[in-house]
Amino acid sequence: MATASPRREPADAFDLLVVGGGINGTGIARDAAGRGLSVLLAERDDLAGFTSSSSTKLIHGGLRYLEYYEFRLVREALAERERLLRLAPHVIWPLRFVLPHDKGLRPAWLLRLGLFLYDHLARLRTLPGSESVNLRRAPVGQPLQDRLTKGFVYSDCWVEDSRLVVLNAMDARAHGAEVLTRTGVVSARREGDLWVATLRDERSGAERTVRAKAVVNAAGPWVSKTLGGTLGINSRAAVRLIKGSHIVVRKLFEGDQAYILQQPDKRIVFAIPYERDFTLIGTTDVPYDGEPGPVSISPEETDYLCSCINRSFKTAIGPADVVWTYSGVRPLYDDAAENASAVTRDYVLDVEDAGGRLPVLSVFGGKITTYRKLAEHALEKLAPYFPGLKPAWTGGGILPGGDMKDADFDTFLADLKRRRPFLPDELARRLARAYGTRVDAVLGSATSLADLGEAFDAGLTAAEVDYLRREEWVTRAEDILWRRSKLGLRTSQQGATRLSAYLERRAEAA
């Protein structure tokens, strides 16, 4: 068995090669690097380029999973909800959800029982518990149709999903990991005492050979393809691909609350305040058997989500009201469930080795809420191959920008505006949310907006773009506009073109 080594010798030999730069890959790379392993993470596209940036943006226990008796998953997710809220308070924050009782669907007593369990499965709870609400009298009921008179309110959290991925990658790098984007793993094979892998830079075509004592296959929807194709291993586990789509419309209601709406097909759909001026609606659950790359919403999915809103809200919407959509393919563990919505969101970690050595650990399933715990379990599985591995640490490891100490976000924002009075309120808020205590690394010594350099649409400046290139692996305009932020909602085509040209000039000058 291999021994954990904090340094790698020669330069292209690592303890761990992680394939995939989504939330699970970056989470595992971060955990492993912090335990003293030398780690290389390779992502063929951008960080969070696919599934991890296509979620419903929630850190939640999964209230509906109780219907499928997933008590362990819900308990673990609720515990992680509380923990992650402390570790990344700039990109994760509390959200209250309104659950209307819809006659003819789940009875009120069943909803109340589910919320009672939800409240009490969380051993440590800092968020407010659930309560009943009269929708005709409470302000949160005003956007809803008059037939909905009774409901419940409970707590969960919002997350900037793609930023959470980047923060994990940044912390992995801070602990010594090498993180490569736009770099695919072309092939990997066991050779002697090491895995030998060929990496290819997707931009230049240049190839590099690296060696590793173990491989983590966190390729998301490509997990089976990577296992059987790239690594040449027959899998004992199977992945089931489910496409989930979301729509974004202009703001449907006032207030910071979200809505969780029951549907006649027994599914639920969320309506969530989004980017201050919009409402996010989703998600669908559609079996998918195509190539799990860029996917798009179907007209049927758009109609479905619009009809879900029109069943409950006074303001009706149609396809013409949709300003943006996004879709992703979820790699769920195939538990043979007939209904796509009933497929488990729990994760399975499958380890295959060669006589007790040279393991490959593959990640099947999982959800963004439990990524940190999944990474801990992955390192537990790999621990026998690395005697002397340092203990688990991420439970108290603040993510970059989250070290606000005893200050809450509003206090932190007020201090930023005091120190940088030239920042417009909306820009100050966005920067504080995106970067937390690292915001000064973005702003540098600027004392005016002019000091931040060229101005793009929606408050984006050259100073921020340069920071993202330098610190967050940005190479393309879409990396900024749709993953490091959602400024694409407010950026014109001309603005996007100008941003692309700026990035090209900076790359040529580097």
SEGURO-324435 format. One record per residue (C-alpha): residue number from 1; residue in one letter; x, y, z. Coordinates in steps of 0.02 Angstrom, whole numbers, plus 50000, padded with zeros to 5 digits. Layout:
# residues N
REC pos code    c1    c2    c3
REC NUM    A     X     Y     Z
...
# end
This chain:
# residues 510
REC pos code    c1    c2    c3
REC   1    M 50000 50000 50000
REC   2    A 50056 50178 49964
REC   3    T 50107 50300 50099
REC   4    A 50035 50475 50103
REC   5    S 50164 50602 50049
REC   6    P 50145 50790 50067
REC   7    R 50267 50819 49923
REC   8    R 50272 50740 49753
REC   9    E 50431 50676 49674
REC  10    P 50454 50680 49527
REC  11    A 50351 50834 49478
REC  12    D 50220 50737 49380
REC  13    A 50189 50601 49512
REC  14    F 50042 50625 49629
REC  15    D 49954 50531 49766
REC  16    L 49783 50566 49691
REC  17    L 49719 50607 49517
REC  18    V 49542 50678 49524
REC  19    V 49444 50673 49361
REC  20    G 49305 50804 49359
REC  21    G 49289 50983 49421
REC  22    G 49112 50983 49485
REC  23    I 49061 50997 49667
REC  24    N 49110 50818 49710
REC  25    G 49278 50823 49622
REC  26    T 49330 50989 49697
REC  27    G 49265 50938 49868
REC  28    I 49367 50777 49867
REC  29    A 49522 50867 49801
REC  30    R 49508 50996 49940
REC  31    D 49484 50866 50077
REC  32    A 49628 50758 50013
REC  33    A 49749 50902 49993
REC  34    G 49711 50960 50170
REC  35    R 49754 50786 50235
REC  36    G 49928 50792 50160
REC  37    L 49903 50704 49993
REC  38    S 49975 50776 49833
REC  39    V 49827 50803 49719
REC  40    L 49799 50843 49535
REC  41    L 49623 50886 49478
REC  42    A 49586 50887 49292
REC  43    E 49426 50961 49220
REC  44    R 49404 50957 49031
REC  45    D 49291 51111 49030
REC  46    D 49262 51249 49158
REC  47    L 49237 51217 49343
REC  48    A 49052 51180 49374
REC  49    G 49032 51179 49186
REC  50    F 48884 51061 49182
REC  51    T 48782 50978 49322
REC  52    S 48851 51078 49468
REC  53    S 48797 51245 49395
REC  54    S 48626 51179 49343
REC  55    S 48549 51145 49513
REC  56    T 48400 51230 49595
REC  57    K 48529 51325 49701
REC  58    L 48472 51253 49867
REC  59    I 48563 51188 50020
REC  60    H 48420 51088 50094
REC  61    G 48374 50930 50185
REC  62    G 48258 50875 50047
REC  63    L 48083 50881 50121
REC  64    R 48009 50774 49983
REC  65    Y 48138 50636 50010
REC  66    L 48045 50592 50170
REC  67    E 47906 50519 50061
REC  68    Y 48033 50391 49998
REC  69    Y 48095 50351 50175
REC  70    E 48267 50426 50141
REC  71    F 48287 50469 50325
REC  72    R 48476 50447 50331
REC  73    L 48500 50561 50181
REC  74    V 48383 50694 50252
REC  75    R 48467 50690 50423
REC  76    E 48640 50705 50346
REC  77    A 48583 50844 50229
REC  78    L 48504 50944 50371
REC  79    A 48665 50931 50472
REC  80    E 48766 50987 50321
REC  81    R 48646 51131 50292
REC  82    E 48689 51203 50462
REC  83    R 48875 51171 50440
REC  84    L 48892 51245 50266
REC  85    L 48797 51400 50320
REC  86    R 48938 51432 50443
REC  87    L 49079 51389 50323
REC  88    A 49024 51495 50175
REC  89    P 48903 51631 50236
REC  90    H 48936 51742 50085
REC  91    V 48872 51615 49955
REC  92    I 48748 51522 50067
REC  93    W 48608 51607 50162
REC  94    P 48440 51563 50245
REC  95    L 48279 51560 50146
REC  96    R 48101 51537 50207
REC  97    F 47988 51425 50102
REC  98    V 47799 51438 50088
REC  99    L 47712 51270 50061
REC 100    P 47527 51296 50017
REC 101    H 47406 51157 50059
REC 102    D 47320 51110 49896
REC 103    K 47156 51017 49923
REC 104    G 47152 50850 49833
REC 105    L 47340 50827 49845
REC 106    R 47439 50785 50002
REC 107    P 47327 50809 50156
REC 108    A 47371 50946 50280
REC 109    W 47407 50820 50419
REC 110    L 47536 50734 50310
REC 111    L 47623 50898 50271
REC 112    R 47624 50943 50455
REC 113    L 47697 50773 50500
REC 114    G 47831 50788 50366
REC 115    L 47880 50961 50430
REC 116    F 47883 50897 50610
REC 117    L 48007 50762 50556
REC 118    Y 48105 50889 50455
REC 119    D 48121 51002 50607
REC 120    H 48174 50862 50723
REC 121    L 48290 50761 50612
REC 122    A 48409 50909 50625
REC 123    R 48502 50880 50789
REC 124    L 48575 51055 50793
REC 125    R 48465 51189 50718
REC 126    T 48500 51374 50705
REC 127    L 48365 51410 50574
REC 128    P 48185 51444 50626
REC 129    G 48070 51294 50629
REC 130    S 47910 51268 50531
REC 131    E 47742 51348 50568
REC 132    S 47566 51355 50499
REC 133    V 47510 51509 50405
REC 134    N 47343 51582 50351
REC 135    L 47376 51625 50169
REC 136    R 47229 51743 50158
REC 137    R 47296 51852 50298
REC 138    A 47485 51834 50285
REC 139    P 47581 51940 50158
REC 140    V 47664 51782 50088
REC 141    G 47492 51723 50031
REC 142    Q 47452 51877 49927
REC 143    P 47531 51816 49763
REC 144    L 47436 51651 49775
REC 145    Q 47265 51609 49707
REC 146    D 47118 51632 49826
REC 147    R 47080 51446 49832
REC 148    L 47243 51420 49929
REC 149    T 47196 51472 50105
REC 150    K 47309 51370 50217
REC 151    G 47492 51330 50213
REC 152    F 47655 51307 50306
REC 153    V 47821 51399 50314
REC 154    Y 47989 51317 50347
REC 155    S 48175 51353 50327
REC 156    D 48312 51296 50208
REC 157    C 48456 51386 50122
REC 158    W 48505 51461 49956
REC 159    V 48676 51431 49877
REC 160    E 48771 51506 49733
REC 161    D 48811 51332 49668
REC 162    S 48948 51367 49541
REC 163    R 49036 51486 49660
REC 164    L 49035 51351 49794
REC 165    V 49127 51238 49671
REC 166    V 49257 51372 49634
REC 167    L 49284 51405 49819
REC 168    N 49321 51221 49848
REC 169    A 49444 51222 49704
REC 170    M 49529 51378 49773
REC 171    D 49546 51299 49944
REC 172    A 49613 51139 49867
REC 173    R 49745 51242 49779
REC 174    A 49784 51335 49941
REC 175    H 49821 51165 50020
REC 176    G 49941 51118 49880
REC 177    A 49829 51039 49747
REC 178    E 49859 51073 49563
REC 179    V 49695 51118 49477
REC 180    L 49687 51112 49287
REC 181    T 49537 51169 49187
REC 182    R 49508 51145 49000
REC 183    T 49611 50987 49024
REC 184    G 49541 50816 48983
REC 185    V 49602 50647 49042
REC 186    V 49625 50555 48877
REC 187    S 49676 50387 48949
REC 188    A 49737 50306 49108
REC 189    R 49806 50133 49144
REC 190    R 49888 50038 49284
REC 191    E 50074 50020 49251
REC 192    G 50187 49947 49384
REC 193    D 50157 50035 49549
REC 194    L 50063 50184 49478
REC 195    W 49920 50242 49370
REC 196    V 49989 50322 49212
REC 197    A 49872 50451 49135
REC 198    T 49880 50559 48979
REC 199    L 49808 50733 48995
REC 200    R 49767 50847 48850
REC 201    D 49750 51036 48853
REC 202    E 49585 51064 48762
REC 203    R 49645 51235 48700
REC 204    S 49818 51198 48633
REC 205    G 49809 51009 48608
REC 206    A 49969 50987 48708
REC 207    E 49979 50823 48804
REC 208    R 50057 50783 48972
REC 209    T 50089 50618 49058
REC 210    V 50060 50608 49246
REC 211    R 50067 50467 49372
REC 212    A 49961 50436 49526
REC 213    K 49940 50309 49663
REC 214    A 49750 50320 49656
REC 215    V 49615 50392 49543
REC 216    V 49450 50474 49591
REC 217    N 49319 50466 49454
REC 218    A 49206 50614 49491
REC 219    A 49155 50641 49310
REC 220    G 48971 50665 49350
REC 221    P 48861 50611 49204
REC 222    W 49016 50538 49121
REC 223    V 49060 50427 49271
REC 224    S 49017 50264 49183
REC 225    K 49097 50318 49019
REC 226    T 49256 50370 49111
REC 227    L 49261 50207 49207
REC 228    G 49234 50093 49060
REC 229    G 49318 50197 48925
REC 230    T 49457 50307 48995
REC 231    L 49504 50190 49138
REC 232    G 49458 50025 49055
REC 233    I 49364 49955 49205
REC 234    N 49197 49862 49206
REC 235    S 49084 49946 49333
REC 236    R 48983 49855 49464
REC 237    A 48871 50007 49485
REC 238    A 48764 50098 49358
REC 239    V 48716 50279 49334
REC 240    R 48544 50340 49286
REC 241    L 48538 50505 49194
REC 242    I 48397 50626 49234
REC 243    K 48380 50795 49148
REC 244    G 48322 50938 49255
REC 245    S 48272 51105 49179
REC 246    H 48234 51276 49251
REC 247    I 48157 51436 49184
REC 248    V 48185 51615 49239
REC 249    V 48051 51749 49223
REC 250    R 48033 51928 49282
REC 251    K 47995 51942 49468
REC 252    L 47826 51863 49507
REC 253    F 47808 51919 49687
REC 254    E 47878 52036 49819
REC 255    G 47974 51977 49970
REC 256    D 48122 51863 50005
REC 257    Q 48019 51704 50028
REC 258    A 48018 51557 49907
REC 259    Y 47872 51442 49865
REC 260    I 47866 51253 49854
REC 261    L 47714 51202 49751
REC 262    Q 47633 51031 49748
REC 263    Q 47579 50963 49579
REC 264    P 47445 50836 49529
REC 265    D 47582 50717 49467
REC 266    K 47649 50716 49647
REC 267    R 47803 50814 49600
REC 268    I 47848 50981 49678
REC 269    V 47910 51138 49592
REC 270    F 48002 51285 49671
REC 271    A 47976 51470 49636
REC 272    I 48124 51564 49709
REC 273    P 48178 51747 49713
REC 274    Y 48325 51759 49592
REC 275    E 48454 51894 49562
REC 276    R 48340 52024 49642
REC 277    D 48236 52057 49486
REC 278    F 48186 51882 49432
REC 279    T 48101 51721 49488
REC 280    L 48182 51551 49464
REC 281    I 48062 51407 49429
REC 282    G 48106 51221 49428
REC 283    T 48142 51085 49413
REC 284    T 48087 50950 49293
REC 285    D 48138 50767 49306
REC 286    V 48153 50687 49134
REC 287    P 48243 50522 49097
REC 288    Y 48389 50557 48981
REC 289    D 48489 50439 48871
REC 290    G 48586 50558 48759
REC 291    E 48761 50629 48770
REC 292    P 48769 50717 48940
REC 293    G 48853 50875 48876
REC 294    P 48765 51041 48848
REC 295    V 48578 51007 48855
REC 296    S 48428 51122 48836
REC 297    I 48250 51131 48895
REC 298    S 48113 51059 48784
REC 299    P 47952 51152 48741
REC 300    E 47858 51022 48843
REC 301    E 47963 51059 48997
REC 302    T 47936 51245 48977
REC 303    D 47748 51220 48962
REC 304    Y 47751 51106 49115
REC 305    L 47841 51233 49225
REC 306    C 47729 51374 49167
REC 307    S 47574 51270 49206
REC 308    C 47642 51231 49379
REC 309    I 47652 51417 49416
REC 310    N 47481 51451 49340
REC 311    R 47399 51323 49455
REC 312    S 47449 51423 49609
REC 313    F 47493 51604 49569
REC 314    K 47374 51744 49523
REC 315    T 47496 51806 49390
REC 316    A 47497 51685 49244
REC 317    I 47651 51656 49138
REC 318    G 47686 51575 48969
REC 319    P 47838 51532 48863
REC 320    A 47848 51713 48801
REC 321    D 47883 51770 48980
REC 322    V 48038 51662 48998
REC 323    V 48198 51767 48994
REC 324    W 48323 51626 49020
REC 325    T 48328 51437 49041
REC 326    Y 48458 51313 49096
REC 327    S 48464 51124 49101
REC 328    G 48580 50995 49173
REC 329    V 48598 50807 49179
REC 330    R 48603 50730 49352
REC 331    P 48704 50569 49370
REC 332    L 48596 50476 49496
REC 333    Y 48636 50303 49560
REC 334    D 48523 50179 49471
REC 335    D 48416 50100 49607
REC 336    A 48290 50031 49479
REC 337    A 48152 50153 49530
REC 338    E 48019 50167 49395
REC 339    N 47981 50352 49425
REC 340    A 48122 50473 49387
REC 341    S 48071 50582 49535
REC 342    A 48086 50432 49651
REC 343    V 48265 50388 49604
REC 344    T 48374 50406 49758
REC 345    R 48475 50567 49777
REC 346    D 48592 50475 49895
REC 347    Y 48768 50436 49838
REC 348    V 48866 50276 49812
REC 349    L 49056 50267 49816
REC 350    D 49123 50118 49721
REC 351    V 49306 50066 49743
REC 352    E 49394 49947 49624
REC 353    D 49577 49902 49648
REC 354    A 49708 49779 49588
REC 355    G 49752 49661 49729
REC 356    G 49735 49793 49865
REC 357    R 49827 49930 49771
REC 358    L 49805 50062 49635
REC 359    P 49623 50098 49676
REC 360    V 49497 50197 49575
REC 361    L 49353 50270 49672
REC 362    S 49198 50316 49571
REC 363    V 49062 50434 49631
REC 364    F 48883 50390 49585
REC 365    G 48742 50508 49630
REC 366    G 48746 50636 49768
REC 367    K 48677 50812 49791
REC 368    I 48763 50978 49817
REC 369    T 48706 50990 49999
REC 370    T 48802 50833 50051
REC 371    Y 48958 50857 49944
REC 372    R 49071 50890 50095
REC 373    K 49013 50733 50185
REC 374    L 49029 50634 50023
REC 375    A 49210 50692 50012
REC 376    E 49242 50637 50191
REC 377    H 49170 50465 50153
REC 378    A 49276 50455 49995
REC 379    L 49434 50486 50096
REC 380    E 49379 50354 50221
REC 381    K 49367 50231 50076
REC 382    L 49541 50281 50016
REC 383    A 49622 50284 50189
REC 384    P 49678 50100 50184
REC 385    Y 49784 50140 50031
REC 386    F 49868 50288 50118
REC 387    P 49925 50240 50294
REC 388    G 49958 50393 50399
REC 389    L 49824 50497 50314
REC 390    K 49782 50650 50417
REC 391    P 49610 50656 50501
REC 392    A 49453 50737 50431
REC 393    W 49459 50927 50441
REC 394    T 49334 51009 50324
REC 395    G 49194 51012 50453
REC 396    G 49273 51169 50524
REC 397    G 49367 51230 50372
REC 398    I 49303 51401 50319
REC 399    L 49294 51420 50131
REC 400    P 49384 51566 50047
REC 401    G 49296 51730 50085
REC 402    G 49189 51656 50223
REC 403    D 49293 51713 50372
REC 404    M 49178 51852 50427
REC 405    K 49210 51804 50608
REC 406    D 49065 51861 50717
REC 407    A 48994 51984 50590
REC 408    D 48840 51937 50492
REC 409    F 48828 51975 50307
REC 410    D 48733 52139 50329
REC 411    T 48866 52202 50450
REC 412    F 49003 52148 50331
REC 413    L 48917 52237 50187
REC 414    A 48894 52397 50288
REC 415    D 49080 52396 50331
REC 416    L 49126 52372 50147
REC 417    K 49018 52521 50097
REC 418    R 49098 52625 50235
REC 419    R 49273 52581 50176
REC 420    R 49233 52594 49990
REC 421    P 49102 52733 49981
REC 422    F 49123 52750 49792
REC 423    L 49039 52582 49762
REC 424    P 48855 52593 49710
REC 425    D 48744 52496 49830
REC 426    E 48700 52358 49707
REC 427    L 48881 52331 49655
REC 428    A 48940 52328 49836
REC 429    R 48810 52196 49878
REC 430    R 48853 52088 49728
REC 431    L 49040 52095 49762
REC 432    A 49015 52057 49947
REC 433    R 48905 51907 49905
REC 434    A 49024 51840 49773
REC 435    Y 49191 51863 49861
REC 436    G 49157 51889 50046
REC 437    T 49315 51941 50138
REC 438    R 49416 51921 49978
REC 439    V 49329 52072 49902
REC 440    D 49479 52182 49939
REC 441    A 49585 52069 49830
REC 442    V 49465 52112 49689
REC 443    L 49460 52299 49722
REC 444    G 49644 52323 49763
REC 445    S 49688 52501 49809
REC 446    A 49545 52579 49710
REC 447    T 49469 52737 49782
REC 448    S 49351 52770 49636
REC 449    L 49257 52674 49503
REC 450    A 49380 52740 49375
REC 451    D 49520 52652 49469
REC 452    L 49437 52484 49429
REC 453    G 49477 52502 49245
REC 454    E 49371 52467 49093
REC 455    A 49185 52454 49132
REC 456    F 49079 52318 49055
REC 457    D 48892 52291 49074
REC 458    A 48804 52271 49242
REC 459    G 48946 52340 49349
REC 460    L 49080 52219 49291
REC 461    T 49251 52301 49282
REC 462    A 49424 52255 49220
REC 463    A 49485 52239 49400
REC 464    E 49358 52102 49434
REC 465    V 49391 52015 49268
REC 466    D 49578 52016 49302
REC 467    Y 49549 51944 49475
REC 468    L 49441 51805 49400
REC 469    R 49575 51765 49271
REC 470    R 49711 51764 49403
REC 471    E 49623 51673 49545
REC 472    E 49472 51580 49477
REC 473    W 49525 51494 49314
REC 474    V 49421 51604 49200
REC 475    T 49464 51596 49015
REC 476    R 49300 51637 48926
REC 477    A 49162 51766 48941
REC 478    E 49032 51632 48981
REC 479    D 49136 51577 49131
REC 480    I 49105 51748 49206
REC 481    L 48932 51787 49143
REC 482    W 48848 51620 49185
REC 483    R 48954 51531 49317
REC 484    R 49061 51651 49421
REC 485    S 48908 51764 49415
REC 486    K 48740 51777 49330
REC 487    L 48780 51944 49249
REC 488    G 48729 51866 49084
REC 489    L 48550 51911 49132
REC 490    R 48599 52095 49121
REC 491    T 48733 52091 48986
REC 492    S 48697 52135 48805
REC 493    Q 48769 52037 48661
REC 494    Q 48883 52184 48624
REC 495    G 48940 52184 48804
REC 496    A 48978 51998 48799
REC 497    T 49077 52021 48638
REC 498    R 49178 52162 48716
REC 499    L 49214 52055 48868
REC 500    S 49273 51911 48757
REC 501    A 49389 52029 48664
REC 502    Y 49461 52092 48829
REC 503    L 49494 51915 48889
REC 504    E 49580 51873 48724
REC 505    R 49693 52026 48738
REC 506    R 49739 51982 48916
REC 507    A 49776 51802 48869
REC 508    E 49889 51856 48726
REC 509    A 49982 51976 48840
REC 510    A 50010 51844 48974
# end
